[in-house]
Amino acid sequence: MTINKMTTADPETHSEDLVSGNIEQLRTLFPEAFVEGKIDFDVLHQLLGGAVEEREEKYGLNWFGKRKARQLTLTPSNGTLLPCPEDSVEWDTTQNIMIEGDNLEVLKLLLKSYAGRVKMIYIDPPYNTGKDYVYPDNYQDSIKNYQEIIVHHIDGDPSNNKEDNLAVLCLNHASMADAGLRKGKLGSGKKLSQDEVKINKKAWEDKVLVETRVGKNFLSLRERQQLEVLYKFEIYKRKNEILSLSRKQQQLRRDNYEFLQQLVVEEFIIGLKLRPILLQAFGDIAVQSVGDTYISLPLIDAIRGLFLHLVGPEDVKIYSDDRQLLLKSLDELETIGSYGAELSDDEKSKVLKKTCDTIYELAEVCSWYKFSDFLNKVKKVLNRLKKDCSRYELVKRDKIKQERLIKKRVKIIDDTIQLVKQLK
């Protein structure tokens, strides 16, 4: 018997393609909704009629990354389940099976061969119960093990809890470090000076940083460049969708903003510089969506989302890339805010208010990091926005109403200026 070598192109090497199955079922039910092999969602919407949920607000369980999780669920797996008879009990007769692996990947593999044949799946069995299981149950650590490390204050001052003054040491090295601070000798009799502790701390932090920056550590320069092109294409595709969608398609617009927001997390995972591309796309949206409040309001949130990781110097350092992006973001916020200063209708006040609130939030963040260049630029931007509120010529028949709108807008900006002045 000849055994042919299988390749990744063979369907047997993948789990069931759920997307293709769903599309075929849809094609069977609604053949009219397919044009040239693709789904025409407008036709499908008409065929479904009142069964389509169009409300922007509804009850449901939502979380950041839900869309990504759904995509992962529908992605076929090319994994393989490997039998382990030597580690098994009653391999030939048992009707049960224990599988160790990623929950989602295993379920995909089971679905193709065992759909409708499994009575129950017990996911994530209990641990540390003290019961007698056939799998290792005890993953507890003793208090002794936890006590064998200590947080050491490099300068010997226990009240100085700044990050640069803290190092996690085992008890032996902590004794050596203490010996370096005192006249006597402790522990093994060796001493570690403050400088030696700092050098070792820095070396360890650098090692951890390198190993956690997966993208920079494992992707070649060419691969990184190719990825950046792909991401840039996707970002600008989403940008165009945000601008082209009608006011009634606000949920789709929000979905696009949410997708772009997820790329901020991708930047920190794979090490690609995606936030500058995102901010440039947001700037294009700001310029091309003049007067469209329904586009501007979520856009302001998207710009703010570029800096959610800056929670304080004690926890997260600020880098030159962050500083440049923060300064650039003020330009985009000023563009949006200047449209909010128009007198066309009172709806624009919402845009101006949200813009000013976001500018203050970013100013507060920059005050934590003593980023004075940003704070100085904020004051200039707010003063320019204040001038924008008064530069429109008043029309006699609407003069009273327009004066009221001007005062309302000026008050929004003045209140923000006062808040910024209080920042240290």
N, C-alpha and C positions, 0 to 999 in steps of 0.2 A: 504494500500500500504506500502510495506517495503522499507525503505531507507537504502541502504548499505553505511557503512562508507568508505570514500575514503582515500587512503594512497598515499604517495609520489611516489609509484611505478606505480600508475594508470596514463595512458597517458593524461587523462583529466585534471590532475593537473599541466601540463606543457604547455608552449607555443610550437608552432610548431618547430620541430627539423629540422632546415634548412640544417644542414650538411647531415643528412640522406636523405633528399629530393634531395640535389644536387648529392649525390652519386648514388641514384636510377636513376636520369636522365642520368647521365654519363654511368651507366650500360646499360641503354636502347640503347644509341647511340653507345657505344664502348664495347660490351660484351667481346671482345678479350683481353681487357686491364685488366681484372679481373682474378686474380689467387688466388684460395682458399679464395675468399671473399675479398681480398685486391687488391688495385690498383697497377698495375705494370707500373710505370711512364715511364720506358724506352719504353715499348710497346706503351703506349699512345703517347709518343713523336713521335714514328715512324708513327703512324696512322695519326697524325695531320700534319706531314711533315713541309712544309714551313710556316705554320700558327703559329709556336711557336716563341716567341720573345726571342732571345738569347743574345742580346747586353747587355753589362755591364752598358752602359750609355744610358739613354733615358729620354725624358721629362716626368715629372709627379710631382704630389704633394706629398711630403714626409715629415715626421716629426717624432721625437722621440716618440716611443710608438704606431706607426701606426699598427704594427703587433699585439700588445696587444689589440688594439681597435677592430681589425678584429676578433680576437678570442672571445672577449666579445660579439660581434654582433651575432656570430654563437652559443653561449651558450644558451640553452633553459632556459626560466624563469619559476619559479614555483609561481609567484605572482598571485594576484587575484584583479580584479576590483570590488570595493564595491559601490553599488548604494547609493545615498543620496537624496531620494525624498523630505525629509523635507527641504532641502536647495535649492531645484530646483524650476524652473518656468515652469508651464504647463507640468508637468512630463509625463502625459498620451498622450499628442498630439504632443509634440515637435519632430522635426526630427534632432535636433542638440544635441551635448553632449560636456560638458566640463570635462576634466580629469586632475586631479592634480597628478603629480608623475614624476619619472625619465623618460626622453624622450625615451631612448633606451628600458627600460623595458616595458613601455606602448605600444610602437610600436610592440614589440614582441607579446604581448598579443592580440593586435588588429589583427595582421596578421592571427592568427589561425581561428578566428570566422568571421572576417569582410573583408577578402581579396576580392577585386573586388566590394565591396559594399559601399565604402566611396568615396565621390566626392572630398573632400578637407580636409587636415589636417593643421591647423594653429598652428605651434609650437612656443613657447616662445612669447606670446602676449606682446604688449608694456606696459611699466609702466611709471609713472611720466609724463604723457602727459597733465594732466589737463582736460581730456575728461571724459564724464560720461559713465563708463563701469559697467557691472553687477558684476565685480570682484573688489577687493580692488586695487586701482590704485596708491595711494599716498604713496610712500616709501621714500620720501625725509626727510632729517634731517635738522634741523634749524642750522644756524650759532651759535646760543646761546649754543646748545648742544655741538658743536665742541669746543666752547670756554670754556667749563666747566672743561676741563682737561688741564694740563700744563706739559711741560717737565721741571723738576726741577734739578738744578745742586747741587749735595749733598754738595760739599765743598764751595758753594757760588760763585765760579769763573765761569762766563758765557762763558769764552774762553776755559774751560776744557771740551771738548766734548767726552772724552773717555767713553766707554760703562759702566765701573764700576762707573762712576761719574754721570750717568743719571738715573732718575727715573720718571715714568709717574704718576702724582698725580692729584686728583681732586682739585678744587680751594680751598676748605676748608682745606685739608691736606697740600696743597702747602703753605697756609698762616701759618699753624702750623709749617711747616718745616722752613719757612723763620724766624719765631719768634725764632726758636732755634738757628739761625745764628746771631740774633741781640740782642741788649740789651732790646729793647721794645717788647711789645706783640702785635700780630696781630690776625686777624680772631676771633676765639672763645676764645682767651686768653690762650689756651693751647700751649705747645711747643713740637716739635719733634726734638730730637737731631740727629746729623749726623749718629750716630750708630744705632738709632732706624729706621731711613729711610733705611739704608743698610740692617738691619735685615728683615724688611718688604719686601723690594725689593727681597732679596734672597728667602724668603718664597714663594713669588708669583711666581718667576721664577721656583722654584722647583716644585710647584704645576702644572704649565703649562707643564713642562717637563714630569712629570709623566703621565699626561692625554694625551699627544701627542704620547708617546711611546706605541702605541696600542699593539704591540706584547708582550712587557714585562708586560703590565698591565692586559691583559686578557687571555693570553695563559699560561696553566700550564706547569710545567717543562717537563712532559712527552710529551705533545703536541709539545713543542719547540724541543725536541730531535727527535721526529718523523719527524717534518718538516725539520730539518737539514739533516736527512738521505735522505729524498726525494730530497731536493735541491742538496745535494752532488751527488746523483745518476744522476740527470739531468745534472749537470755541467760536470761530467766525461763522460757522454754520448755525450754531445756536443763537448767535447774535442776530443774524438775519431773520431767523424764525421769530425772535422776540419782537423785532420791528415790524414784521409782516402780518402777524396775527391780529385779528380784529379785537375790538373791546370785549366782545362776547366770549372770546376764547381766552379769558384771563387765567383759567386753570392751567391750560397748556403753557401759557407764558410763565406762570409760577413754576411749572415742572422744569422748564428750561433754565430758569434762574437757579433752581435747586441743583440741577445737574452741574452747572458751572460752579456752584458753591462747593460741591464735593471735590472738585479739582484742587481746591485750596488744600484739602487733606492729602490729595495725591502728591502735591509738591513736596510735602514733608516726608512722605513715604519713599518716593522714588528719586528725590533729589533734583528734579527738573525745575527750572525757573518758570513756573506757570502763572504766578500772580502778576508779573508785568504784562503778560499777554492778556490776561483777564481784565486788568485795569484799562488797557488800551481799548479793548472791546467795549467796556463800560463807558469810556469816554465817547466812542462812536455812537453808542446808543443815546447818550445824553444830548449830543449835538443834533441827531436825526429825529429825536422824539420831542421836538419843541412843542410845548403846550399840552402834551399828552400825559395827564396826571396819572392815569392807570399804568403807564410805563415807568414814569419817574419815581413813584413811591417805592415799588419793590427794588428799583435800581439803587436807591439810596441804601437799602438794607444790604444789597449785594456788595456795595463798596465797603460798608462797615464790616462785613464778614471776612474781608481780606486780612483783618488784624485781630480776630478774636483770640488768637493764641497769645497775645501780649497781655498777660494777666498780672504783671508786676515784676520788677527786677529781682526779687527774692526767688522767684520760681522760673522765670524765662528771661534770657538775655535778649537784648535788642541789637540787631546787626545793621550794617550799612545798607543792606538791601531793604530792610524794614524802613529805615529813615527816608531813603529815596522814594519809596512807594507812598509813605505817609505824606510827604510834601506834594507828590504828584496827585494824590487823591484829593487834596484841597482844591486843585485846579478843576477837577471834574465836579466836585461838590459845588464850587462857585458857579460853574456853568449851569447846573441844575437849579441852584438857588436864584440865579439872575432871572430865570424864567418864572420862578415863583414870585418874584417881585413885580411882575406885570399886573396891570390893573384890570385885565379883561374880565375876571370874575373872582368871586370869593374862594373858589375851589383852589386857586393857586396858593392861598395862604397855608393850606395843608402841606404843600410841597416845601414852601419856605420854612415852616415850623419844623418839619422832619429834617430838613437840611441843617438847620441851626442846631437842633438837638444832637445830630450825628457829629457835627463839627465840635460841639462841646465834649461829647463822649471821647472822641479821639484826642482832643486837647487834654482831657483829664488823664488819659493813658500816657500821653507824652510828658505830662508833669511828673508822673511816677518815675520816668526814665530821665528826667532833667533834659529833655530835648527842647532847648530854648528856641532853636530855629523854627520849629513847627509852631510854637506858641506865638512867636513874633509874626509869622505869616498869617496865623489865624486872625489876629487883630486887623491886619490889612485887608484880608478877605471880607470880614464882617463889615468894615467901614465902606468898602466898595459896594457891598450888597445894600447897605443903608442908602447910599447915593442912588442906586438903581431904583429904589422904591419911590424916589421923588423926581426922577428925570422924565417921567411921562407927562405930556401936556394935558391939562385938565380940559374937559369938555363942559361948556356952561350948563347944559341941561342935566348933566350927571355930576356936577361939581361937588355937591354935598356928599353924595355916596362915595365918590372917588377920594375925597379928603378923609372920610372914615376908613376906607381901605388902606390908605397911606399910613394913617396913624396906627392901625392894627399891625401892619407889616413892620413899621419902624419899632414898635414896642417889642415885637418878637426878637428883633435883632439886638435892641438895647438890652433886653433881659439876658441874652446870650453873652453879650460883651461884659456885663457885670459879673456873670458867673465865671467867665474866663479870667477876669482880673483877680478873682479870689484864689485861683490856682497858684500854688507855690512852685 
